[in-house]
Amino acid sequence: MSTVPLPAPRARATLPGGLRRAAQLIPDIRQGMENLLLHKLRSLLTMLGMIFGVAAVVAMLSIGAGARQQVMQLIEQLGIRNLIVEAHEATSWQEMQKVRQTSPGLTFQDFRVLRSNLSGVTEAAARKKFEPSKVLPKPQRDLPMVYGVEPSYRKIANLQITEGRYYTSEEDDHAATVCVLGQGARMNLFGDQEAVGRYVKVGDQWLRVIGIAGPQVSSRQNVEGVPSQDLNNVIYTPLRTTFFRLESSKSEWHDEIDGIYLQLASADDTVQTGEVVRSILNASHHEANDFGVIVPAELLAQQRRTQRIFDMVMVAIASISLLVGGIGIMNIMLASILERTREIGIRRALGAKQRDIVRQFLIEATLISFVGGAMGIVFGFGISRLIAVLAGWSTVMTLGSIALAFVFSVSVGLVFGIYPATKAAKLDPVEAIRYE
């Protein structure tokens, strides 16, 4: 008797534990979305706290990141291995007379003393700057500043020449009538026209343009110790040309020179050397406090400390809105429990466990904060761009600030959704079904 083999039983399709749990969340997420869409206006009003909170965090951090980026660029431009001595110019005749009773001001003698007494100095340059009374061609905006500097200034300041060339030591020695224009001064005087080879009249002296310097980071940021000035609207001339040919530089109201640039072999020595420079000049100036020493390495460390404090304060202030939004989520979820008490009772009677109820309400609270956080990021990006356009500030959106704001918003939804979810899960099924 022949037998027909029975078909082998089909194996049950099984999913790994993680995927199975994720699959169980899909119906809860769908139901949560349906509940939120059922009361669109209420859901939107509940999200407003999260939207404004996330937007505030993103906007504040973008402003801070933009300011930090500009300051860091300025400090890098100053040179981490450099030391800069800036004269404090007198603003009146009386003030100048008072200072001159004790100090001769910043002089070439100071420059020579510093060069001979400091070790590790690889480059040094003196500077004389002034704003001319007239310039031709007529500037389209503010008069450019004239910088009389030695050729070594180019290396110290890392000045890039985009067109033409820089002047040489021989041209400086012979007080040649040449100049290099900053990017802003070139546009200010010649617009989009070719500038190299043409002439600029500073006061009564014509100077031939031999080069164009690349763009510089503006020093208009509030960096302690760094003078505020548009470094692009500058005419660079040989130092001896400035002294011997440009009459505006021979004012009795100003120091012989007003700036000294020193470049050291190692950045590790800048802070200590800066203290030595202050001691030497304080001795020769008799504590007149008519100069300042800029140490970019010190500025960098100070800026980092200040920025950390700024970020913490800004995030703390902006987080208040998130906390208010979290309270709004808790409030609306508690109200939702009252509306859905009968639904909760029916689900419990049909076999739903307490953890199922907790999960359902936590998902709804998280969805509110999730959607509100996403909208807040878009809103915060718009605010940062608006501030950049209207206020002229530099704002930088970073992935770190977006992630921080988003994670914080979702966490707030979870934290403030726990109590309503737990309260819903603890409802007595019989009493919940009878609730009207």
Secondary structure, DSSP 8 states (H G I E B T S, - for coil): ----------------HHHHHHHHHHHHHHHHHHHHHHTHHHHHHHHHHHHHHHHHHHHHHHHHHHHHHHHHHHHHHH-TTEEEEEE---SSHHHHHHHHTT---S-HHHHHHHHHH-SSEEEEEEEEEE--S-EES--SSS--EEEEE-TTHHHHTT--EEEE----HHHHHTT-SEEEE-HHHHHHHHTTS--TT-EEEETTEEEEEEEEE-------S--TTS----TTSEEEEEHHHHHHH-GGGG-TTS-S--EEEEEES-GGGHHHHHHHHHHHHHHHHTT---EEEE-HHHHHHHHHHHHHHHHHHHHHHHHHHHHHHHHHHHHHHHHHHHHTHHHHHHHHHTT--HHHHHHHHHHHHHHHHHHHHHHHHHHHHHHHHHHHHHH-------HHHHHHHHHHHHHHHHHHHHHHHHHHHTS-HHHHHH--
